[in-house]
Amino acid sequence: MSYARAIAAAALSFALTVPVLGAEYMEKTERQKQRAYSPGVITEGGRIVWLAGQTGLRDEDGKDNSGNFEAQARTAFRQVSLSPVGRSAVLVIARRETSQAIVTITAATSRPVQLRFPAMPAPAEALMALDRTRPGYLDDVHGNRPWREAMTRRAVAEVTTELAG
């Protein structure tokens, strides 16, 4: 390890162990207190507010979904590997929220690809969006390029179909 990297690692390690000075925790509900969960933290140094995921509080019909996480978001994923306990060759995660849908592709590509839609797309729409990104599929011992592309496309179609209903 180079000297500069060692210094950077030591500084990061120290920064992670020092408590945040001047942190102000936002008021918690009774449920949040029971679960030791904070809806947000305000820190100084330019005044940064760190908010926990607070989205999807109303559904498409305007019904209040506060405190009902299951109604706020649904998630589906597919993982493909050539061996039972081997490295993932394909990993696709889709998340449907009341305000958007996100499909993330990783493991099969040289960089993660994230597709965003205003609502859960039909499989064909998601696949066309994926094709437009030209993701650059990997080719290694965990799977060749054509296989990874085929498995990724299959997984994208499956998760978007699962969450469409």
N, C-alpha and C positions, 0 to 999 in steps of 0.2 A: 504494500500500500504506500502510495506516495506521501510525502510530508504534508502537502496541502490537503489531501483527502483525509489524513489522520486528524488534522486540526479541525476540518469541517465536521467530521464525525463526532469528535469530542464536543464541539460547540453545540451541535444538534442534540446530543445526548444530555448535555447540561440544560439546554433550553426546555427539553421535554420533562425534566425532573423538577424544574423550578415552578412553583405554583404561580398562576397568573395573578399579578397584583392589580388591584382595582377592578376586579370582575364583579359585575352586578347581575345576579340571577333574576330572571323575570318571575313574577308571581305564579305559583303552581296551584292547580286544582287539587282536590283531595286525592283523586285517582293518580295524578302525577306524583304526589308526595308518597303514596303507597308504593309506587314503582320506582322511586328515586329517579324520576325523569324530569328534565327541565325543558320547558318550551323554548327557551332562548337564554343567551348570555350576552351581556353588553360589556365590551372591554375598551380600554383606553388605548391611545397610540393612534389617534386619528378617529376615534370613536367608531368601533366596528360592532355591529349587532349580529350575532350568530343565531339564526332561527332554526328550530327543528322543523321537520316536514309538516307544514300546516297548509294543506291543499285539499281540494275536493270536498268541501264541507256541505255542498248542496249538489244533488244529483240533477239529471237532465230535466226532471219535472219540478225542480225547486224544493224537493223534500230535504229537510235538514239531516245531514249525516254526521254531525259532530259526535265524536267519540265512537263511531262505528267504522273502524278501519277496513273491515271486510267490504263494506259498501263503497268505500272511497277508492279503493284500488284493487286490481287483480293482477297477478303475475303468473307467467308460465315460462318454463325453460326446457331446453333439450341439450344434452351433453352426449357427445359421441366420442368413443375412444377405440382404438384397435385392440387394446388389451383390457382385461377387467379392472386392473388397478393402475393403468398407465396414464400418461399425460393426456389431457383432453386434446382431441384433434379438432373438434368443433364445439363451440358453446354459443347458444343463442338464447337470449333472455328478452322477453317481451313484458311490458307493463302497461296496463290500461288504467288511466285515471279518469276522473270526470272531465278534466279539461284537455287532456292530450293522451297520446299513445306513443311509446318509445320501444324500439326494437334495437337491441345491441348484439352485435356479432363480434366474437373474439375467438382466440385460439387457432382458428383456421386461417386468419389473415395476418398480414405483417404489422398491422396496427388495428386497434379496435375501431369498429364502424358503428355509429349510432344514427338511426333513422328516426325522425320525429314526424308525427302526424297529428292533425287536430282531433281525430278519432281513430279507433282501431281500423286499419285498412283491410280491404279484401286481400287475400294472398297474392293475387296477380299484381295489385298496386304496390304491395311491399316488395315483391320481387323486381318490379321495374325500378323502384327507388334504389334497391340494392345494386342492380346492374349499372345505374347511373354513377354510383360511387367508385366503380372499378376498384374493388378492394385489394387486389393483389394477394391471392391465396398462396399459402406456404407449400413447399414441396420438400418433405424430409421423411425421416423414418417413422413418423407418427401418421403419415398419410400423404399421398401424392396430390398434386394440384387439382386434377379433374375430380377425384373422389371427394376431396374437401369441399369443392364448389358444389357438387351434387348433394352432399350431406347438409351443407349450409342451407341450400335452397329448400331442401325437404323440411329442415327444422324451422325455417322462417314460415313456410306455408302452414306447418302444423301449429305453431304457437299463435299465429294470427287467426287461424280458424278457431282454435280453442277459446281465445279471448273475445272473439266477435259476438258470441252468444250470451 
